[in-house]
Amino acid sequence: MRKLTDFRVVLVFAALVLWAPLCCGGVLEELIAEVRDFPGRIGVCARHLGTGEEIHLLAQEKFPTASSIKTAIMLEFFYQRAEGNVALDAPCVVLDEEKVGGSGTLQDATGPVESTYREMIELMITISDNTATNEVIDGIGGLWDGIHTLNNRLERLGLKHTRLMNKMMGFKTKTRTPDSLRYGVGVTTPADQVTLYTQIYHGQVISRAACDEMLAILKRQKHRSMIPRLLPFEETPDLWVAHKTGSVSDAACDAGIVHSPGGDYVIALFADGTDEAEWQQMLAGEREMDIPGTREDWPGVSAATRKLAAISRIVYDHFNP
C-alpha cells in the first residue's frame, strides 16, 4: 500500500514540474504538499481572468463528471432556446415512472408533477436533482438525439474531451463503451471545464444575456462543500461563487467561477480513485488543517471533498495574496 501511494506522489510531482511554467513556485509547493497524502488522483485547473495566469495539475487528464456535466446540459437547453426549439416556461410533466433516485427531491413527490423547464433547470443545478436533469435531457432531444446534439455542441466549443454518455441513474441504458464503463454518466478534463466557464463568464456562448441567466442560476448552488467551503465569505462580503458540483462513490468534483477581491478566476477541481479506508488510516490521529478554524474530520464529507476544499483555498490565497 505504501509503495502504491509513493508512486502516486511521483506521478503528481512529475505532472506539476511539467506545468511549472504556468504558475509560480510558491503555489506549486503548496499543491505538492496538499496532494502528497491523497490516496487517489487529483486534477486542478485554474485561470485568473484578469492576468491570464494558470495553474495546472493533471489538467488534461480525463475524470468522471458525475453531476458537474449538468452545466453543459443547461448550456445546450439555452442554445436550443435561442434557436427557437424550446422555451424555459414551456410546461413539462414528471410521471412516476420517470422519477429516479440519487440526488434531488422530485423522486419523493407523489403522483405526476406539473412544472416548467425553467423550474427543472433550477432544480438540476441548485440541488442537482437527477429526475429534473432527465426531464431537461428530454427537452433537448431525448436520450440519444439530445445527447448527440449536446456532445457535438461541446466539440465545436473546444471541449474536446467532455461528453455526456447517459441519463442520470440510467442503469438500463448504459452503453458498454470503455469511457462509459470507466467514467459513468459523463467524462471531462479540468482544462475543458475551465474553457467552458471562461466562455460563460465572457458571454462568448449564445449571448451575454443568456450567460448572465446561467450565471445567476449557478450562483444559487446549494452544495457548497468544495470550492466555497473554506473561502472567507464573512470577511469578504462581495465574494461569490457560481459553480456546479458532482460526486459519486469514489470521485468528487466542482467547477465554476470565483469573484474575489484579487480578481475573478475560473477553477475546476476533480478527484477520483479514492480508497476511503486507506485515507482514514492516513488520517489516524486527526491532524488539523493549515487553515484556522477547520478540521479534516468534517462529518458526512468525503475524503475527496475535503481535499478539494483545501486546494480551493490554496488557489484563492494565491490569487488574493
PyMOL commands that set and color helices and strands:
alter all, ss='L'
color gray80, all
select helices_A, chain A and resi 2-18+20-22+25-35+66-82+96-98+106-108+117-126+130-139+145-156+171-173+178-183+190-201+208-219+276-282+303-319
alter helices_A, ss='H'
color red, helices_A
select strands_A, chain A and resi 41-48+54-57+63-64+91-94+113-116+163-164+186-188+240-248+251-259+265-272
alter strands_A, ss='S'
color yellow, strands_A
deselect
rebuild
show_as cartoon
